[in-house]
């Protein structure tokens, strides 16, 4: 979708997968595109319905957690569009880990037992549960990769005050518990995820998407314990399969590497996997909605009139 100019628009930002319009410097129109990224690179083909899948999962999860903390979302006027409050963001991601997987496992495997100031106990295997969930924050880099950071360094560096950190920590752990509970109802395990927060005045708000396959990693609960016992690979529900395909084709986002060709068949496979993710996580049949750009714009403008009149 080409960049637009909406009523009383004050800024526009094109992210890797989302286009964000600022209205009156107090509202955000966030359009989840069908672009897909991996290893901080936007891949050359778009994925049908990916934006709708992620936007609708995020809206569902934000509504399901609104009793825990206030969040930015006000409305979803179109399948790929969310409109909500503009917050002043904390420049950190609150990564919560229930299982030893991904970056935490790679750190553990290298022999280290401290991650972001948190101690990981000895004697764990890949994908094992931590005794209690760990918060392992990362800095939000404007460019390049996010970097691990500890609670002490966040407070010392002024990225959050001690008082704000206490609230962020409480919210992140409560949201993770709710996410795990929703996942369990669907026969899933929420292994790890990330949350982003911001402020309006003194109030902290939950921002961005939550508990989506792009921001979270899910395992299938059925057979999980048996697979752990036998050392078999766990069945995942995330976009990890895209990263694995890229690695198999010698691409990890490094200089000089070329993105492998994405055939129509592979693009359709990715789309179907995202739809499967939606149906598993939400527990409802996915209903694809095809709107023209003009129809989407009309819905956005109508929703904005209710906010800025």
KASULKA-V791148 format. One record per residue. RES is the residue in one letter. PSI is psi in degrees with one decimal (none if undefined). BURIAL is + if it has 16 or more other C-alpha atoms within 10 Angstrom, else -. D_LAST is the distance of its C-alpha to the last C-alpha in Angstrom with 1 decimal. Layout:
# KASULKA-V791148
res & psi & burial & d_last
RES & PSI & BURIAL & D_LAST
RES & PSI & BURIAL & D_LAST
This chain:
# KASULKA-V791148
res & psi & burial & d_last
X & 129.8 & - & 26.1
X & 154.0 & - & 25.7
X & 138.4 & - & 23.2
X & -179.4 & - & 19.9
X & 100.5 & - & 17.3
X & 162.0 & + & 13.8
X & 131.7 & - & 10.6
X & 31.7 & - & 10.7
X & 134.7 & + & 13.8
X & -13.2 & - & 16.1
X & 160.9 & - & 19.0
X & 137.2 & + & 20.9
X & 130.0 & - & 23.9
X & 110.4 & - & 26.4
X & -173.3 & - & 28.3
X & -41.9 & + & 31.5
X & -4.2 & + & 29.9
X & 148.1 & + & 26.1
X & 128.2 & + & 23.6
X & 122.1 & + & 20.8
X & 131.2 & + & 17.7
X & 132.1 & + & 15.9
X & 125.1 & + & 12.2
X & 19.0 & - & 11.4
X & 19.0 & - & 14.7
X & -8.3 & - & 13.5
X & 150.2 & + & 12.9
X & 134.7 & + & 15.7
X & 113.9 & + & 16.1
X & 116.9 & + & 19.8
X & 116.0 & + & 21.8
X & 108.1 & + & 25.3
X & 176.7 & + & 27.6
X & 9.7 & + & 31.1
X & 152.8 & + & 32.7
X & 138.6 & + & 35.3
X & 154.7 & + & 36.7
X & 144.2 & + & 39.9
X & 38.2 & - & 41.8
X & 23.1 & - & 38.8
X & 135.2 & - & 39.2
X & 123.9 & + & 37.0
X & 156.1 & + & 39.3
X & -16.5 & - & 39.8
X & 146.6 & - & 38.7
X & 157.8 & + & 35.5
X & 112.9 & + & 35.8
X & 131.8 & + & 34.5
X & 1.1 & + & 32.0
X & -43.5 & + & 32.3
X & -44.3 & + & 28.5
X & -44.2 & + & 27.8
X & -53.1 & + & 30.5
X & -40.9 & + & 29.4
X & -41.7 & + & 25.7
X & -35.4 & + & 26.5
X & -45.8 & + & 29.2
X & -45.2 & + & 27.0
X & -42.5 & + & 24.3
X & -47.4 & + & 27.2
X & -36.2 & + & 28.8
X & -40.0 & + & 25.7
X & -35.6 & - & 25.2
X & -13.2 & - & 28.9
X & 9.4 & + & 28.9
X & -19.6 & - & 25.8
X & -14.7 & - & 28.3
X & -47.2 & - & 30.1
X & 154.9 & + & 27.4
X & 146.3 & + & 23.6
X & 168.3 & + & 22.3
X & -20.4 & + & 19.5
X & 133.9 & + & 18.5
X & -40.7 & - & 15.4
X & 161.0 & - & 15.9
X & 82.1 & + & 18.3
X & -17.4 & + & 16.9
X & 160.0 & + & 20.1
X & -34.7 & + & 23.6
X & 7.7 & + & 23.6
X & 133.6 & + & 20.0
X & 140.6 & + & 18.6
X & 134.9 & + & 15.3
X & -172.3 & + & 15.4
X & 142.4 & + & 15.6
X & 122.0 & + & 17.3
X & 160.2 & + & 20.5
X & 107.7 & - & 23.3
X & 145.3 & + & 26.0
X & 135.8 & + & 29.6
X & 46.1 & + & 31.8
X & 151.2 & + & 33.9
X & 131.9 & + & 34.0
X & 96.2 & + & 35.3
X & 123.1 & + & 37.9
X & 129.8 & + & 39.5
X & 120.2 & + & 42.8
X & -23.5 & + & 44.6
X & 155.2 & + & 47.2
X & 92.4 & + & 49.3
X & 160.0 & + & 48.0
X & -130.9 & + & 46.7
X & -38.5 & - & 46.6
X & -42.2 & + & 48.0
X & -41.2 & + & 50.9
X & -38.4 & - & 51.6
X & -44.7 & + & 51.7
X & -44.0 & + & 54.0
X & -30.4 & - & 56.2
X & -4.1 & - & 56.8
X & -9.2 & - & 58.4
X & 147.5 & - & 55.6
X & 0.5 & - & 54.6
X & 126.9 & - & 51.9
X & 117.3 & + & 48.4
X & 36.7 & + & 45.7
X & -2.0 & + & 48.0
X & 138.2 & - & 48.3
X & 128.2 & - & 51.8
X & 126.6 & + & 52.4
X & 152.9 & - & 55.5
X & 163.6 & - & 58.7
X & 14.6 & - & 59.9
X & 150.6 & - & 56.8
X & 163.7 & + & 56.6
X & 135.4 & + & 53.7
X & -4.4 & + & 51.0
X & 152.7 & + & 52.5
X & 140.6 & - & 50.2
X & 153.2 & - & 49.9
X & -41.1 & - & 51.1
X & 151.7 & - & 47.6
X & 144.1 & + & 44.5
X & 142.9 & + & 44.3
X & 117.3 & + & 41.3
X & 85.2 & + & 42.1
X & 160.8 & + & 39.2
X & 153.5 & + & 38.8
X & 146.6 & + & 37.1
X & 104.9 & + & 34.3
X & 136.3 & - & 35.8
X & -35.3 & - & 33.7
X & 153.4 & - & 36.5
X & -157.0 & - & 39.5
X & 146.8 & - & 40.2
X & 154.7 & - & 38.9
X & 144.5 & - & 41.7
X & 147.0 & + & 42.9
X & 149.5 & + & 42.5
X & 162.6 & + & 43.7
X & -44.9 & + & 42.0
X & -42.7 & - & 44.3
X & -32.1 & - & 43.3
X & -47.4 & + & 39.5
X & -44.0 & - & 39.9
X & -35.2 & - & 42.5
X & -0.9 & - & 40.3
X & 15.6 & - & 37.2
X & -23.3 & + & 35.2
X & 143.5 & + & 34.5
X & 165.0 & - & 36.0
X & -38.8 & - & 38.5
X & -44.0 & - & 36.2
X & -40.8 & + & 33.3
X & -41.8 & + & 36.0
X & -38.6 & - & 37.2
X & -44.0 & - & 33.7
X & -44.0 & + & 33.3
X & -46.4 & - & 36.8
X & -49.2 & - & 36.3
X & -47.1 & + & 33.1
X & -43.5 & + & 34.6
X & -37.5 & + & 37.8
X & -39.9 & - & 36.0
X & -40.1 & + & 33.7
X & -41.2 & + & 36.9
X & -41.9 & - & 38.7
X & -42.2 & + & 36.0
X & -41.9 & + & 36.0
X & -39.8 & + & 39.8
X & -44.2 & - & 39.6
X & -43.2 & + & 37.3
X & -42.7 & + & 39.5
X & -36.7 & - & 42.6
X & -24.1 & - & 41.4
X & 8.8 & + & 41.3
X & 28.8 & - & 44.8
X & 161.7 & + & 43.4
X & 123.2 & + & 43.9
X & 105.9 & + & 41.0
X & -44.3 & + & 43.2
X & 161.3 & + & 40.8
X & 175.6 & + & 37.2
X & 149.0 & + & 34.8
X & 148.5 & + & 31.6
X & 139.7 & + & 29.2
X & 158.1 & + & 27.5
X & -180.0 & + & 25.2
X & 147.2 & + & 23.9
X & 112.0 & - & 20.8
X & -126.4 & - & 22.6
X & -2.1 & - & 25.6
X & 130.8 & - & 24.4
X & 132.8 & + & 25.8
X & 145.8 & + & 23.9
X & 131.2 & + & 25.5
X & 172.5 & + & 24.2
X & -163.8 & + & 25.0
X & 153.7 & + & 27.0
X & 148.6 & + & 29.7
X & 28.2 & + & 33.0
X & 163.4 & + & 32.7
X & -17.4 & + & 36.0
X & -23.8 & + & 34.8
X & 0.2 & + & 34.4
X & 162.8 & + & 37.1
X & 126.5 & + & 40.6
X & 144.9 & + & 41.8
X & 152.1 & + & 45.5
X & 128.2 & + & 46.8
X & -35.9 & + & 48.3
X & 119.2 & - & 51.0
X & 2.4 & - & 54.1
X & -50.8 & + & 52.5
X & -41.3 & - & 55.3
X & -42.7 & - & 58.0
X & -37.2 & - & 56.7
X & -39.8 & - & 56.6
X & -40.5 & - & 60.2
X & -6.2 & - & 61.5
X & 13.8 & - & 59.5
X & 153.5 & - & 57.8
X & 137.9 & - & 54.5
X & 146.9 & + & 51.5
X & 121.6 & - & 49.2
X & 152.8 & + & 45.8
X & 92.7 & + & 42.4
X & -175.9 & + & 40.4
X & 17.5 & + & 40.1
X & -31.0 & - & 43.5
X & -30.1 & - & 45.2
X & -45.3 & - & 43.5
X & -41.8 & - & 44.7
X & -41.3 & - & 48.2
X & -42.5 & - & 48.4
X & -44.2 & + & 47.5
X & -43.9 & - & 50.2
X & -28.2 & - & 52.7
X & 26.0 & - & 52.1
X & 39.1 & - & 52.6
X & 122.5 & + & 49.0
X & 24.1 & + & 47.5
X & 11.5 & + & 45.3
X & 156.7 & - & 48.2
X & 135.1 & - & 49.0
X & -14.7 & - & 51.1
X & 145.7 & - & 50.2
X & 134.4 & - & 48.8
X & 127.3 & + & 46.4
X & 156.9 & - & 48.5
X & 134.5 & - & 47.7
X & 105.3 & - & 45.3
X & 163.2 & - & 46.7
X & -40.3 & - & 44.7
X & -43.5 & - & 46.5
X & -40.1 & - & 45.5
X & -43.4 & - & 41.8
X & -38.0 & - & 42.0
X & -44.9 & - & 43.7
X & -43.4 & + & 41.0
X & -46.0 & + & 38.3
X & -35.8 & + & 40.4
X & -38.9 & + & 40.9
X & -40.5 & + & 37.2
X & -39.8 & + & 36.8
X & -41.5 & + & 39.8
X & -46.9 & + & 38.1
X & -51.6 & + & 35.0
X & -34.2 & + & 37.2
X & -44.5 & + & 39.4
X & -40.7 & + & 36.7
X & -30.6 & + & 34.4
X & 19.6 & - & 37.3
X & 156.2 & - & 35.7
X & 137.1 & - & 36.4
X & 132.8 & + & 34.1
X & 97.4 & - & 32.3
X & 136.5 & - & 31.6
X & 123.5 & - & 28.6
X & 106.5 & - & 28.7
X & 148.6 & - & 25.6
X & 164.3 & - & 25.6
X & -39.3 & - & 23.6
X & -43.4 & - & 21.7
X & -41.5 & - & 21.0
X & -46.5 & + & 19.9
X & -42.6 & + & 17.5
X & -41.7 & - & 16.0
X & -39.7 & - & 15.5
X & -46.9 & + & 13.9
X & -41.6 & - & 11.4
X & -42.5 & - & 10.6
X & -37.8 & + & 10.4
X & -34.6 & + & 8.1
X & -36.9 & - & 5.5
X & -27.2 & - & 6.0
X & -36.7 & - & 6.0
X & 9.8 & - & 3.8
X & none & - & 0.0
